[in-house]
Every structure is written in C-alpha cells, then in structure tokens.
Amino acid sequence: MRSHLQAYLNLAQKCVDQMKKEAGRISTVELQKMVARVFYYLCVIALQYVAPLVMLLHTTLLLKTLGRHAMATGKHRLLSV
C-alpha cells in the first residue's frame, strides 16, 4: 500500500517538473495550489485502501454476533443464550 501512496505523492513532483519546462514565469500561488491539490486528495486515496478492510472487519464481527458463534474455540458450536 505504501508504494501506491508514494506513487501518488510523486505526482506533485512530476507536475512541478512539468511546470519548469513550460515557458514563462511560475507564480508562487499557482505552484502552491497545484501541490496542495495533490495532498488534499491523499486522504481519499488512503481511504480507498482502508475502507474495504474496515468494512470486512465490521461484517465479520456482525455475523459473529448475529450467529452467536465463539471465535476462540476450535469447534463451531452455538453459545447458550
């Protein structure tokens, strides 16, 4: 997962390099907005990796609770109510 997030962070450096190749002056405000835009979406990118794991854990615990199964025992027996 870290390599995917790092690849996304490298996008800011690629954009800065592309702006350096263009003719004309680069305004500081424009450069800050472009780099900030990449970091604003970093949490969205990270959420795409974390959300499925959280949902899987939640579903597993929900089914465990609804089925009244004991996770610690080797046998799948119903717990007494």
N, C-alpha and C positions, 0 to 999 in steps of 0.2 A: 504494500500500500504506500509506503514512503516514497518509492521510486515514481509512482504515478503523481503524487502530490508535488514532488520535486520537479517533475517534468512540467507541471502546470506553473510552478513558480518561475521556471526558466523562461516562460513566455514573456515575462516582463523584461528580461534582459534582451531577448530577441527583438522585442518592439523598440527598445532603446537603440539597439544597433541599427535597426531599420531607419529610425528617425535620423541617426547620424549620417546615413548615406544620402538622405534627401537634401536637396539644395535649400538654402535659406537658413534663417535663424530659428532656433527652437526656444519657444517661450517656456519659462520655468513652470508656469501654471499648467500649461498643456502637458508637460512631462510629468508633473505630479499627479494630474488627473488620470493619465494613462497607467501609471504604475499603481495608483490606488485602486483603480478598477480591477486589476488582477487580484489584489489582496482582498477586495470586498467579496469576490466570488469564491475565495478559498474555502470559506466555511460551507458553502453549498457543495463544493466538490468533496469535501471531507464527509459531509452528511450522506452523500451517495454511497459511501463505503460503510459508514457506521449504522445507518438506519436499518438495513436488512438484518444485521446481526442483533440489534435491539429487538426488532420485531420477531425474529426467530426465538430468541430467549423468552420474550413475553408469551408467545404462543405455546412454547414448551411448558412453561410454568402454569399457564392457564389450563392446558389439557391435563397436566398432572393434578391440579387442584380439582377440576371437574370430574376426573376419573377416579379420584381418591386412591391413587397409586403411591406406594412408598418407593422413593428413588434409591434409598440406601441399601435396601435388601436385594439379594440376588434373584429372588422369586418375584413374579408379578402377581401378587395377591391383593385382594381388596382389603382396605383397612376397615376395622369395625367402626360404626358410627356412634 
